[in-house]
Amino acid sequence: MLPRSPSRRALAGAFATVALAATAAPAFGAAGDLDPSFGTGGISLDGQPPSQLESVHARPDGKVVLTGTDPTGDDFWAEQLTSVGTPDPTFGTAGVVTTDLLEQSDDGLNASALQPDGKLLLAGWSSKANTGSMSLVRYLADGKLDPSFGVGGADGDGKVLLPNLQGIQPVGIVFQAQGRIAVVGDVGTGGVIAVYRLDAHGVPDPEQPDPVKLNPGSGAFPVDASATADGRILVVAQVEGASVVARLSAAGGLDTSFGEGGKVSLPEISQPNDLEVLPDGRMLVAGVAGTGPQARTVVMRLGAQGGVDRAFGDAGSAVADFTGDEWAARAVVQRDGKILVTAALATEYEFAAARFTDRGRLDATYRAGGLFTFPVLSLSAVFGAAVTAHDELILAGPAYKTFPVGKLATVRLQADPPPVPAGPDGPVGPAGPGPSTPPGDAQAPELTRVHVLRKAPGTRLRIAFTLSEPARVRATVRRGHGRPQRFRIDARAGVNRVRVGRPLRAGRYTLAARAIDTAGNASARHNVHFTASPHR
């Protein structure tokens, strides 16, 4: 089974090849910018990263919880940051807790979830001396093991070991009525999922549901699970180069009223990674289409009964085409329905983020364009994401200045600024109340005279253009029908001349450019066709 979160070891070869407790008030700037009130300039760098980062959770008070397997690869691990990005001294030891399920055992975390009461539940796999079991740990809000969970029920030790479930790897935790817990696991025998149900104290039900087979063949494995408001269980799996979403009843049996016989196939996503249930019962599936340089991050929206929403994005798919090889895509949702998306970039090694409207269109008001990447140290990758109660995007993953000595990087990006409050005589602006305030910038920048200055094979493309005001120019250069190179230019008003992209190869190219100002107003798109030839 592929891990839901890529491990630090999984990136080691690639990185080595490239490198041989008060709640903070939101700091409002441009949506998508690094939040200066978090960490140092929006980035918190803290200690050695876990060997595998599983999940990121945002608490209502702005604190951030990160979970995974500790740097030694032997214990469950969780860290909590304050709302300003520092280790939380009220949680565990200096903000960190680790738990060894069996003395000197190998414990690997596969799933985690925050309960509505603030307790943190972890699920994974523990092995020792050729024996293994599914294992769970629950912590109180201060990081102490929960004495109401585990053997004996109300007088437990915070741990649950299930040795009769050898070979089952958890992929998701869902909460049901009366505090009940359902752990969804991969049986490891080719597309078979199992739901294991426990009460609020971690005591297993005396009878468990039968496993559900997603695929007649062996090429299938589940990657994530979530729950509907009425407790039914949704699972997304990779099945022979496509995605399959299945819905189970609250008791764990296949719900045949969903899709076709309880399942929906999504061939548009070849590598699913994330499943989010929306408040109205619809759901988002995030993953990657394609492989290698052709990979791109895709989000699809399904109706409550599994039908693909063809009005969303482009015929049902919203595409965030970051630069390079993409994997481990994730999506989280703001209160207004806008969708925040991220992925790990296995060739660029930068953090990446994008925002779509609730209709699946890139939101040009987010970081002036809607899609961007940014460096954290020299090499970095996003392995987890969450959205705060204020709609700020939290991203986390390993970052390296010199591999293999790394840090755990947690980043917070700003949300939209609040609307201007209305006074008795109209909106209140910087000049105080009055009949009206001057309207915001609604004038799109004018991008003109876009042309190519230098286009010889083996040299970098040199272009020129003219702007009516300072703006960010987003452009692509595509050779034939190949994958485009993307770049961004923070340009001044007037004439600009810049070199962009990688050295050209001989062939026909298309340059496409658009300017977006700080208010999110976008110019018309310009296309320029040219040929890179040694004889021109």
C-alpha positions in Angstrom: 0.0 0.0 0.0 1.2 3.5 -0.8 1.3 5.8 2.3 -1.3 8.5 2.4 1.4 10.9 3.2 4.8 10.6 1.5 7.6 9.8 3.9 10.8 11.6 4.4 12.6 8.5 3.3 10.6 8.5 0.1 12.0 11.9 -0.8 15.6 11.1 0.2 16.8 9.9 -3.1 15.2 12.8 -5.0 16.5 15.4 -2.6 20.0 13.9 -2.6 20.0 14.0 -6.3 19.1 17.7 -6.4 21.1 18.9 -3.4 23.9 15.9 -3.4 -1.3 30.3 23.8 -3.0 33.5 23.0 -5.0 33.6 19.8 -3.3 35.9 17.3 -5.5 38.4 15.5 -5.4 37.9 11.7 -2.9 40.1 9.9 -4.7 41.3 6.8 -2.8 41.9 3.6 -3.3 40.2 0.2 -5.0 36.8 0.4 -2.4 34.1 -0.1 0.5 36.1 1.1 2.7 34.8 3.9 1.1 35.8 7.3 3.7 37.9 9.1 2.0 37.2 12.5 2.9 33.5 12.2 6.5 32.2 12.9 9.1 34.4 11.2 7.5 36.1 8.2 4.8 33.5 7.9 7.1 30.4 8.3 7.7 28.4 11.4 10.9 26.2 11.3 11.0 23.7 14.2 13.3 20.8 14.9 13.8 17.7 12.8 10.9 16.7 10.7 9.1 13.4 11.5 10.0 10.4 9.4 6.5 10.6 8.0 4.1 13.6 8.4 0.5 12.2 8.4 -1.8 15.2 8.9 -2.2 18.8 9.9 -5.2 20.0 12.0 -6.3 23.5 12.9 -8.0 24.0 16.3 -10.7 26.6 16.7 -8.4 28.9 18.7 -5.8 29.0 15.9 -3.4 26.4 17.3 -2.0 23.9 14.8 -1.6 20.2 15.4 0.8 18.1 13.3 0.9 14.3 13.5 3.1 11.6 12.1 5.8 9.0 13.0 8.7 10.4 15.0 12.1 11.0 13.4 13.4 7.6 14.5 10.5 5.9 12.7 9.5 4.0 15.9 6.8 5.9 17.7 3.5 7.8 17.2 4.3 11.6 17.2 2.3 14.8 17.5 3.3 18.4 17.9 1.2 21.5 18.7 2.0 25.0 17.7 0.5 28.1 19.2 -1.5 30.5 17.0 1.6 32.5 16.3 3.6 29.4 15.2 5.8 28.6 18.3 5.8 25.2 20.1 3.0 25.2 22.6 4.3 24.8 26.1 0.9 23.6 27.4 1.0 20.5 25.1 3.2 17.5 26.0 6.9 18.4 26.5 7.8 21.6 24.7 4.8 21.1 22.4 5.6 17.5 21.5 4.3 14.0 22.5 5.5 10.6 21.4 4.0 7.2 22.3 5.6 3.8 22.2 2.6 1.4 21.9 4.6 -1.8 22.8 7.9 -1.4 24.6 10.6 -1.1 22.0 8.1 -1.8 19.2 8.0 -0.2 15.7 4.9 2.0 15.5 3.9 3.8 12.4 1.1 6.3 12.2 -1.4 6.1 9.3 -4.4 8.3 10.3 -5.4 11.0 12.8 -8.4 13.1 13.7 -9.4 15.8 16.1 -12.6 14.9 18.0 -15.3 17.6 18.5 -14.3 17.8 22.2 -10.7 18.6 21.3 -9.2 15.2 22.0 -6.6 13.9 19.5 -7.0 10.4 18.1 -4.2 8.6 16.3 -4.4 5.3 14.5 -1.6 3.2 13.0 0.2 -0.1 13.1 2.5 -1.6 15.8 4.8 -4.6 15.4 7.2 -6.4 17.7 8.9 -9.8 17.5 7.1 -10.9 14.3 3.7 -9.9 15.7 1.6 -6.9 14.9 -1.7 -5.1 15.5 -3.7 -2.1 14.6 -3.2 0.4 17.3 -4.9 3.6 18.5 -3.9 6.3 21.0 -6.0 9.2 22.3 -4.7 12.4 23.9 -6.3 15.0 26.0 -6.1 18.6 24.8 -2.9 19.1 26.9 -1.2 16.1 25.2 -1.6 13.7 28.1 -2.8 10.2 27.4 -6.6 10.0 27.9 -7.4 7.8 30.9 -11.0 7.3 29.6 -9.7 5.5 26.5 -8.3 2.0 26.3 -8.4 -1.2 28.4 -11.1 -1.1 31.0 -13.0 1.7 29.3 -13.4 4.6 31.7 -10.1 3.6 33.5 -7.9 2.9 30.5 -4.4 3.9 29.7 -5.1 5.9 26.5 -4.0 3.1 24.2 -5.9 0.4 22.2 -4.2 -2.6 20.6 -6.1 -4.9 18.3 -3.8 -7.9 17.7 -6.6 -9.8 15.9 -6.4 -7.2 13.1 -3.0 -8.2 11.7 -2.3 -6.8 8.3 -4.9 -4.0 8.4 -3.5 -0.6 7.9 -5.8 2.4 8.9 -6.4 5.0 6.2 -9.0 7.1 8.0 -10.9 7.8 11.2 -14.6 8.9 11.3 -16.7 9.9 14.3 -20.3 8.7 14.5 -23.3 9.2 16.9 -22.7 9.1 20.7 -19.0 9.5 20.3 -18.5 6.2 18.5 -15.4 5.7 16.4 -15.0 3.9 13.1 -11.5 3.2 11.7 -11.3 2.5 8.0 -8.5 0.2 7.1 -6.8 -1.4 4.1 -6.9 -5.2 4.5 -3.9 -5.5 2.1 -5.4 -8.3 0.0 -6.2 -6.3 -3.1 -9.0 -3.7 -2.9 -10.6 -4.9 0.3 -11.5 -2.4 3.0 -12.5 -3.1 6.5 -14.4 -0.9 9.0 -13.6 -1.5 12.7 -16.0 0.1 15.1 -15.4 1.1 18.8 -17.4 2.9 21.4 -16.3 6.3 22.8 -14.0 4.6 25.3 -12.2 2.5 22.7 -14.0 -0.7 23.5 -14.5 -2.7 20.2 -18.0 -3.7 19.2 -18.6 -7.5 19.8 -19.6 -7.9 16.2 -17.8 -6.2 13.3 -19.0 -5.6 9.7 -17.7 -7.9 7.0 -14.9 -6.5 4.8 -16.0 -4.8 1.5 -14.2 -5.6 -1.8 -13.8 -2.6 -4.1 -12.3 -4.3 -7.1 -12.5 -7.9 -8.4 -8.7 -7.8 -9.2 -5.8 -7.0 -7.0 -4.8 -3.5 -8.2 -6.7 -1.4 -5.6 -6.0 0.2 -2.3 -7.9 2.8 -0.2 -6.2 6.1 0.6 -8.7 8.2 2.6 -12.0 8.1 4.4 -14.6 10.6 5.7 -18.2 10.6 6.9 -21.5 12.2 6.0 -23.5 14.2 8.6 -25.7 11.1 9.2 -22.6 8.9 10.0 -22.3 7.0 6.6 -18.7 6.3 5.6 -17.1 7.5 2.4 -13.9 5.9 1.1 -11.7 6.9 -1.8 -9.3 4.3 -3.3 -6.9 4.0 -6.2 -8.1 1.2 -8.5 -6.0 0.2 -11.5 -5.0 3.8 -12.5 -8.3 5.5 -11.6 -10.2 6.6 -8.5 -13.2 4.9 -6.9 -15.4 6.5 -4.3 -17.5 4.0 -2.2 -20.1 4.8 0.4 -20.8 2.5 3.3 -23.6 2.5 5.8 -22.9 3.7 9.3 -22.6 0.0 10.2 -19.9 -0.6 7.6 -21.8 -2.4 4.8 -21.7 -1.2 1.1 -24.5 1.4 0.5 -25.9 0.3 -2.9 -28.0 3.5 -3.2 -24.8 5.4 -3.9 -23.5 5.7 -7.5 -23.7 2.3 -9.2 -23.9 -0.5 -6.6 -22.4 1.7 -3.9 -19.4 2.9 -6.0 -18.4 5.7 -8.4 -15.4 5.5 -10.7 -13.4 8.7 -11.5 -10.9 7.9 -14.4 -9.9 11.6 -14.4 -7.9 11.1 -11.2 -5.2 8.4 -11.5 -3.7 8.9 -8.0 -6.3 10.0 -5.4 -5.1 11.3 -2.1 -7.8 13.3 -0.3 -11.6 13.2 0.3 -13.6 16.1 1.8 -17.3 16.1 2.6 -19.0 19.5 2.2 -21.7 20.7 4.6 -24.4 20.1 2.1 -23.4 16.5 1.6 -21.5 16.9 -1.7 -17.9 15.8 -1.7 -14.5 16.8 -3.1 -11.9 14.3 -4.3 -8.4 15.6 -4.8 -5.5 13.8 -6.5 -3.2 13.7 -9.5 -3.8 13.0 -13.1 -0.9 11.7 -15.2 2.7 10.9 -14.1 6.1 12.5 -14.2 6.3 15.9 -15.9 2.8 15.5 -17.2 1.3 15.2 -13.7 -1.3 17.8 -12.7 -3.4 18.3 -9.5 -7.1 17.7 -10.0 -10.1 18.3 -7.8 -13.5 16.9 -8.7 -16.9 17.5 -7.0 -19.5 14.9 -6.6 -23.2 15.2 -5.6 -24.5 13.6 -2.5 -25.5 10.5 -4.4 -22.2 10.2 -6.3 -22.9 12.0 -9.6 -20.1 14.1 -11.0 -20.9 17.8 -10.9 -20.2 18.7 -14.6 -20.9 22.4 -13.8 -17.8 22.4 -11.6 -14.5 23.5 -13.2 -14.0 22.1 -16.7 -16.7 19.4 -17.1 -16.3 18.3 -13.5 -12.6 18.8 -13.0 -10.7 21.8 -11.5 -7.0 21.6 -12.5 -4.1 23.2 -10.6 -1.2 22.7 -13.0 1.9 23.4 -10.8 5.3 23.2 -12.3 6.9 19.7 -12.4 5.9 16.3 -11.1 3.0 16.6 -8.6 1.8 14.2 -6.0 0.1 14.0 -2.6 -2.6 16.5 -3.6 -4.9 17.9 -0.8 -8.0 20.1 -0.7 -9.5 22.1 2.2 -12.6 24.3 2.1 -13.2 27.8 3.3 -16.4 28.9 5.0 -17.6 30.6 1.8 -17.0 27.4 -0.2 -13.8 28.5 -1.9 -11.4 25.6 -2.3 -7.7 25.7 -1.2 -5.5 23.1 -2.9 -1.9 22.1 -2.5 0.5 19.3 -3.6 4.1 18.1 -3.2 6.3 19.0 -6.1 8.9 16.3 -6.8 11.0 18.3 -9.2 10.6 21.9 -8.1 10.8 21.2 -4.3 8.8 24.3 -3.3 5.6 24.8 -1.3 2.6 25.1 -3.6 -0.9 26.6 -3.2 -3.9 27.4 -5.3 -7.5 28.6 -4.7 -10.6 27.9 -6.7 -14.0 29.5 -6.5 -16.9 27.3 -5.4 -17.5 26.8 -9.2 -14.1 25.3 -9.7 -12.4 28.3 -11.4 -9.0 29.6 -10.4 -9.5 32.6 -8.1 -7.4 35.4 -9.5 -7.8 37.4 -6.2 -5.6 34.8 -4.4 -2.0 35.9 -4.5 -2.7 37.7 -7.8 -3.4 34.8 -10.0 -4.8 31.9 -7.9 -1.9 29.5 -8.3 1.7 29.9 -7.1 4.7 28.2 -5.5 7.3 29.6 -3.1 10.6 28.3 -1.6 11.1 27.3 2.0 14.9 27.0 2.5 16.5 25.2 -0.4 14.3 22.1 -0.8 10.8 21.6 0.6 7.6 19.7 0.0 4.0 20.1 1.3 2.8 16.9 3.0 -0.2 18.3 5.0 -2.7 21.1 4.9 -5.5 22.5 6.9 -7.7 25.7 7.0 -8.2 27.7 10.2 -11.4 29.2 11.5 -10.4 32.5 9.9 -9.9 30.7 6.5 -6.1 30.9 6.6 -4.3 28.1 4.8 -1.8 26.0 6.9 0.8 24.1 4.9 3.4 21.8 6.5 6.3 19.5 5.4 10.0 19.0 5.5 12.4 21.7 4.4 16.2 21.4 3.9 18.9 23.9 3.5 21.5 21.1 3.1 20.1 17.6 2.8 19.7 15.5 4.9 19.7 17.9 7.8 16.1 19.3 7.8 13.5 21.2 9.6 9.7 20.8 10.0 8.3 23.8 8.1 4.8 25.1 8.9 3.5 28.0 6.9 0.4 30.1 7.3 -1.1 32.1 4.3 -3.4 35.0 4.8 -7.1 34.9 4.2 -9.2 37.5 2.5 -9.4 40.8 4.4 -12.7 41.4 6.2 -15.4 43.5 4.4 -15.5 47.2 5.3 -18.2 47.6 8.0 -21.2 49.8 7.2 -21.8 52.9 9.2 -25.1 54.8 9.6 -24.2 57.0 6.6 -22.7 54.2 4.5 -19.5 52.2 4.5 -16.8 53.3 6.9 -13.4 53.7 5.2 -10.0 55.1 6.2 -11.4 58.7 6.0 -14.3 57.9 8.4 -18.0 57.8 7.9 -19.6 59.6 5.0 -22.2 59.1 2.3 -19.8 56.8 0.4 -16.2 55.8 0.1 -14.2 55.8 -3.1 -14.8 52.6 -5.0 -12.0 50.0 -5.0 -9.6 49.5 -7.9 -11.8 48.0 -10.7 -9.6 49.0 -13.6 -7.7 46.1 -15.2 -4.1 46.7 -16.2 -3.4 47.2 -19.9 -0.8 44.7 -21.2 0.3 45.7 -24.7 3.2 45.3 -27.2 4.0 41.7 -26.1 6.7 40.4 -28.4 9.7 38.2 -28.6 13.2 39.7 -28.7 15.4 36.6 -28.6 14.4 33.1 -29.6 17.5 31.2 -30.8 17.8 27.5 -29.8 20.1 27.0 -26.8 19.3 30.5 -25.3 16.7 31.7 -22.9 13.7 33.4 -24.3 13.8 37.2 -24.1 10.5 39.0 -24.2 9.3 42.6 -24.0 5.9 44.1 -23.0 4.3 47.3 -21.8 2.1 47.8 -18.7 -0.2 50.6 -17.8 0.5 50.0 -14.1 2.6 47.8 -11.8 1.3 44.2 -12.0 2.3 40.6 -11.9 2.5 39.0 -15.4 1.7 35.3 -15.5 2.9 33.6 -18.7 3.4 30.2 -20.2 5.7 29.1 -23.0 4.7 25.9 -24.8 6.6 24.0 -27.5 4.2 22.3 -29.8 1.7 20.3 -27.7 4.2 19.7 -24.9 4.0 20.6 -21.3 4.1 24.4 -20.8 6.8 26.3 -18.8 5.1 28.7 -16.4 6.6 31.8 -14.9 5.6 35.0 -13.1 7.1 38.4 -13.4 6.5 41.3 -11.0 6.7 44.1 -13.5 6.7 47.9 -13.4 4.6 50.3 -15.3 6.0 51.1 -18.7 8.3 49.0 -20.9 9.7 45.7 -19.5 12.3 43.4 -21.0 13.0 40.1 -19.3 14.6 36.7 -19.9 12.4 33.7 -18.8 12.3 30.0 -18.8 14.8 27.3 -19.7 17.0 27.4 -22.9 14.9 26.9 -26.0 14.9 23.9 -28.2 14.3 24.1 -31.9 10.6 24.1 -32.8 7.3 26.0 -32.8 6.3 27.8 -29.6 3.3 29.7 -28.2 3.8 32.4 -25.6 0.7 33.3 -23.6 0.7 36.2 -21.1 -1.8 38.0 -18.8 -1.3 40.8 -16.3 -3.0 40.8 -12.8 -2.8 43.8 -10.5 -2.8 43.7 -6.7 -6.6 44.1 -6.6 -7.0 41.0 -8.7 -8.0 42.7 -11.9 -6.8 40.8 -15.0 -5.9 42.1 -18.4 -6.8 40.4 -21.7 -4.7 37.4 -22.6 -2.1 37.8 -25.3 -0.8 34.9 -27.5 2.4 35.1 -29.5 3.5 32.4 -31.8 7.2 32.1 -32.8 9.7 29.6 -34.1 13.1 28.8 -32.4 15.4 28.1 -35.3 19.1 28.5 -35.9 18.3 29.9 -39.3 16.1 32.7 -38.1 
